Amino acid sequence: MNVALRLVNKDDLPLIQKYVSSEAVSRMTNVPDPYPPNGAEKWFAIVSEEHKAGKHFPFAIVVDGNFAGSISVRREREGVGAIDYWVAPPFWKRSIGTKAAERAIEFGKKELGFTMFETVCLVENRGSARVLEKVGFQEGKEFQIRIGEKHEGKMARTYDLNSLWSSI
């Protein structure tokens, strides 16, 4: 199985729209629920501008030539990046998220000079937490999501990776 990353393009938008609109993906992510009919197009317009500014690198996860999800590398501050990702349900439980995260971290280190990464995931999202742990992230603080946010009242956890100590 070949897992590769490439920048998201307009041809990916129908599959992004399809997968992110599914309850299986949206319930563990920060995407709006329900996902608006033109949500993928709006997201693409925003991340394209952020990419031009060098702040956001939205990648398609491609498995044996098939679109399987998305992983973004974002510039948070000097030397620090963040990753966010989702994998389409037909590709779950095949270590695709782990391989995509490894490649995204490698990109951030080699191409953007990041020495640290951070992210957040819901405590109940054990699959995503497992991906982060496999690639070397360490658990950070647990906190309750604020009122007015999508997952208000749920518990989330920060994760940090000091890439200087990571084997990736």
Number of C-alpha atoms within 10 A of each C-alpha: 8 10 19 20 21 13 15 22 12 11 8 17 18 12 15 23 18 13 20 26 21 15 13 12 17 17 18 16 19 13 16 13 15 13 16 14 11 11 18 21 16 13 14 18 13 12 18 19 12 16 16 10 9 12 18 21 23 25 20 24 31 18 17 11 11 12 20 24 27 24 24 23 23 23 20 16 10 11 14 20 26 23 22 18 20 21 22 21 13 10 14 13 10 10 13 23 27 18 18 27 25 19 18 25 25 16 16 25 20 11 9 19 15 23 19 22 23 20 18 20 21 21 17 13 13 11 13 20 20 14 19 25 16 15 17 19 22 15 16 14 10 15 14 14 16 12 10 8 9 15 17 11 13 14 15 19 18 18 21 20 23 15 20 11 10 13 8 13
